[in-house]
Amino acid sequence: MGGTIPFIDKNTIDLASIVLGGIGILKIFIEFSSQHLHSTFLDFNPYSIKKEYLEKYPNKLFDWLPFLALLFQALEAIFSDRIPERIYSTMFYISLFLSISFVGILSLIIALQLGKRSFRHQIVPLQKEAYLSVIDIVKNDGWRSDQLQDRDRLQDPERYQKANWETAEERLGQIEELLEINSKGRNLSERVKALEKYF
């Protein structure tokens, strides 16, 4: 058979295979979890949709990495008589390990961001009605537009108004949680305004 394969040694292949296979362990840290994931909604569960989109691209990545690791090991076995054991310094292997790990983690971060972007494009139209209902309540100081005409004839108007505020808070909180918006320290009007750019 031919001579040795240039620039490649078994240490390099083994190290690349270990890192690529090991990155798959990170999957347990990116799985989406929420207390609402198994809750019952009238039409659809937005948290299930979020889980699907957030895990879509990382899962594709994780499907390929173990395959590449196995491919490297198979090629090493096939051409073992042409691949030297070790031809580089210790610093080279440390640098290689860090470089492959960096690229793998960066790829995972990009995959997560792609998932978030895709999810936002999908979920915003589905939450627009809820968002507009919150705007309606805030604009009318705790009343829905369809209640304004009859509010003076209600037996307990404060109870209705309180219920509306609670509904607005619940719907706005859900939208913020889905879009991962930090609303700490903001009042309801400020929170509504902060979401305008999405809707």
C-alpha positions in Angstrom: 0.0 0.0 0.0 1.0 3.7 -0.2 3.0 5.7 2.3 1.7 7.5 5.3 -1.1 10.1 5.0 0.3 13.5 5.5 -0.7 15.9 8.4 -2.9 13.3 10.1 -2.1 11.0 13.0 -4.2 8.7 15.2 -4.1 11.1 18.2 -5.7 13.8 16.1 -8.5 11.5 14.8 -9.2 10.1 18.3 -9.3 13.6 19.9 -11.7 14.9 17.2 -13.9 11.8 17.7 -14.0 12.2 21.4 -14.9 15.9 21.3 -17.5 15.5 18.6 -19.1 12.6 20.4 -18.9 14.4 23.8 -20.6 17.5 22.6 -23.8 15.4 22.3 -23.8 15.4 26.1 -24.8 19.1 26.0 -28.2 18.1 24.7 -29.4 17.5 28.2 -28.7 21.2 29.0 -30.7 22.6 26.0 -33.9 20.6 26.3 -36.7 23.1 26.8 -38.7 22.7 30.0 -41.7 24.6 31.4 -44.4 24.0 34.0 -46.9 24.8 31.2 -45.6 22.2 28.8 -48.3 19.7 29.6 -51.0 22.2 30.5 -54.3 22.2 28.7 -55.1 25.2 26.5 -58.3 25.9 24.6 -56.8 25.8 21.1 -53.0 25.0 21.2 -50.2 24.8 23.7 -47.7 27.6 22.7 -45.1 26.0 25.0 -45.2 22.8 23.0 -44.5 24.8 19.9 -41.6 26.5 21.6 -40.1 23.2 22.6 -40.4 21.9 19.0 -38.7 25.0 17.5 -36.0 25.4 20.2 -34.9 21.8 19.9 -35.3 21.5 16.1 -31.9 22.8 14.9 -29.8 21.5 17.9 -31.2 18.0 17.4 -30.2 18.1 13.7 -26.7 19.1 14.9 -26.6 16.3 17.5 -27.7 13.8 14.9 -24.6 14.6 12.7 -21.9 14.9 15.3 -21.9 11.2 16.5 -22.0 10.2 12.9 -18.9 12.2 12.1 -17.2 10.7 15.2 -18.0 7.2 14.0 -16.9 8.1 10.5 -13.5 9.3 11.7 -13.0 6.1 13.8 -13.9 3.9 10.8 -11.5 5.8 8.5 -8.8 5.4 11.1 -9.4 1.6 11.3 -9.4 1.3 7.5 -6.2 3.3 7.0 -4.5 2.4 10.3 -1.4 1.1 8.5 -0.9 4.5 6.8 -1.6 6.7 9.8 1.2 7.4 12.3 0.5 7.3 16.1 1.6 10.8 17.0 3.4 13.5 15.0 2.6 16.7 16.9 3.5 18.3 20.2 1.3 18.3 23.3 0.4 22.0 22.8 -0.9 21.2 19.4 -3.3 18.6 20.7 -4.5 21.0 23.5 -5.1 23.7 20.9 -6.9 21.2 18.7 -9.1 20.1 21.6 -10.0 23.7 22.5 -10.6 24.7 18.9 -13.0 21.8 18.1 -14.8 22.3 21.4 -15.2 26.0 20.6 -16.5 25.4 17.1 -18.9 22.7 18.5 -20.3 25.0 21.2 -20.5 27.9 18.8 -22.5 25.8 16.4 -24.9 24.8 19.2 -25.4 28.5 20.2 -26.1 29.4 16.6 -28.6 26.5 16.3 -30.4 27.6 19.4 -30.6 31.2 18.1 -32.0 29.9 14.8 -34.6 28.0 16.7 -35.6 31.0 18.8 -35.9 33.2 15.7 -38.0 30.6 13.9 -40.2 30.2 17.0 -40.8 34.0 17.2 -41.9 34.2 13.6 -44.3 31.3 14.3 -45.7 32.3 17.7 -46.1 36.1 17.4 -49.1 35.9 14.9 -50.7 33.3 17.2 -50.4 35.6 20.2 -51.4 38.9 18.5 -55.1 38.6 19.6 -54.1 38.2 23.2 -51.7 41.1 23.0 -54.4 43.3 21.4 -56.8 42.4 24.2 -54.2 43.5 26.8 -53.8 46.8 25.0 -57.6 47.3 25.0 -57.7 46.7 28.8 -54.8 49.0 29.5 -56.1 51.8 27.2 -59.6 51.7 28.9 -58.2 51.6 32.4 -59.1 48.1 33.2 -62.2 47.7 31.0 -62.7 45.9 27.7 -64.2 48.0 24.9 -67.3 45.9 24.8 -67.9 46.6 28.5 -67.7 50.4 28.5 -71.2 51.1 27.5 -72.7 49.0 30.3 -70.2 49.3 33.0 -72.3 51.8 35.0 -75.1 49.3 35.1 -73.0 46.5 36.5 -73.8 45.5 40.1 -70.1 45.2 41.1 -68.0 47.1 38.5 -64.8 46.8 40.6 -65.0 43.0 40.4 -65.2 43.1 36.6 -62.4 45.6 36.4 -60.1 43.5 38.7 -60.8 40.4 36.7 -59.9 42.3 33.5 -56.6 43.4 35.1 -55.8 39.9 36.1 -56.6 38.6 32.6 -54.3 41.3 31.1 -51.5 40.4 33.5 -51.9 36.7 32.8 -51.9 37.1 29.0 -49.0 39.6 29.0 -47.0 37.3 31.4 -47.4 34.4 29.0 -46.3 36.4 26.0 -43.2 37.7 27.9 -42.3 34.2 29.0 -42.7 32.7 25.5 -40.6 35.5 24.0 -38.2 35.5 26.9 -38.7 39.2 27.7 -37.6 40.5 31.1 -40.3 42.7 32.5 -39.0 43.2 36.0 -39.6 46.6 37.5 -42.0 47.7 34.7 -45.6 48.5 35.0 -48.3 47.1 32.7 -48.2 50.0 30.3 -44.4 49.9 30.0 -44.5 46.1 29.4 -47.1 46.5 26.6 -44.9 49.2 24.9 -41.8 46.9 25.2 -43.6 44.3 23.1 -44.7 46.6 20.3 -41.6 45.8 18.2 -42.7 42.1 18.0 -46.3 42.8 17.0 
